[in-house]
Amino acid sequence: MTSIQPVSSQRSIDAELRAIRWRVAVSDLDDTLLQPDGSISPRTEMALRAWLESGRRFVVATGRPPRGVGERLPGFLQQIPWICYNGAEIRLHGEVIYRRFIPEATLNALVECVLDDFPDTTIGIELDDLLWLNKPRSRDIGNPHHRIADLRTVAHLPTAKVLIFSERLDVLMAALEPMPEGVRLMPSGRYPFVQLMAAEVDKATALRHLMDAWGESLENVVAFGDDVNDIDLLRVAGLGVAVANAFHGALDAADRVAPANVEDGVAVVLEELMASDH
């Protein structure tokens, strides 16, 4: 893994910028930065370009795997840090600089439990930026990044995240409690699945890793989000912003509510923060 260059080695960040309060912005992708069709609007792209050109930093923090990040971002956002898998991994310039895996023994036990007790459930395991599934879904047909296999044969491999899709999620989640040591379960406020990750994994922890490497404080961070996996991120940032279309838990955790993603809420706030510096 490569290391992140400390802020002292980045001469482009001068004394004038260091005096600015909001120097780092971090944003979730789906339902926050992105439009419903998965694109970045022209206004948001313009705001992000201006933010970066001013010497500030921008970080993506998403539940998506790396392959799902790169396909959605324009070229000028391909070289910024990507916090992926809800904080289980950070990539910079295509290289992994931080990673936290689910313990092998725990992964084996979880897969066995779900496959034996809930055979109608679909399980996905992320391995080396590929999603391995125990059965196909309609959306998986023809996807070059998805593999169908007996998950017992791969459940011993280093895994950043497990996805569980079921029509009986409440029953399944109750059956998994208490969670085995070393793993956390994260439901979604929006989608019919749950995610399992290493116990110490969340977007906020990964962001702290970046801030420490850059010599920055979380007090200088503005964070944007909309779902359960953004709650910790919104709470630790100096300014936590939920878009108006956010899940109620994210709204409760935020310091401010911005317009919805379809109304360019991230751009609205970034424009205001940049204008307030002049």
Phi, psi and omega in degrees: 000141176275161179260160177271134179292131178295158184299333181296337181267359182253091188291347181291341178267099187266182184298326180296316179293323181297339179276350180279137184293308187263099186251344181228132173242138178228136185219141166294163180262285187297130178067008176235286180279323186272151172284167181304333179273006178087006181263167171257126184293157178304319180295317180294319178299319180295318179295320179293320177298315180297320179301312181290320180294338178281355180100356179283171180249151176227136182230136172269136177226110190218161171279349182294154170284166180305320181300329181276348177274306184302325183289345183257347188257141174292168186304321184289350177255010180280344185252008178268166177293138174245116170272114186247170176052039179063021179109002179285342183210145170238133176240142178221125183056034177083356181254146177283125179244355181198137181203141176225116184261158171289134178304137186303311183298321180293319179299315178302314182295320180295315180298315179299315182299312183291316181295323181283317187266340181225067186296343179276356185277145174261129179242139175236136178239126179275120180226118177051046177064026171235146177258116178262128184237151178278343177204152182281149169249163183302324182284349182273344184297122179082359179283118183291348181261003180247143179230142176254129184199168168286109187294343177296337182276348181236358185289358177265357185272156181300123187231131179276326186204146173241135177248136178235122179248126182201148174280353179241048185301319181299316180293317181295316180297321178296323180292333181276349180274143351289148181294143176301153180301137177095001182225145173238147179252131182233108175284170175247144175279353187241326192241153185277058175206165172238156180239141177241134181219172174300148188302326184271005185273127165194165183297324182296318180295317178296320179296320178302321178301315178295314183297320178297318180294328181272352184071029181255161176254146175298341177294341180262013184253135167251127184241143181237138178196179183213348189231182182304320183287359176258352188300310180298322179298315180295327182285326185273340182289153176301326175223111178262124185239121172260138174285156188298337180272011185289157170299146188302328179295322177290322177298319180293329183279343187279153172277336184211150175249125179261168173304161182297164180301325180289348177251019175061045183302320179297316180298319181303314182289316179300319178299317179295318181293320178292321180294328183288346180277350185260000000 
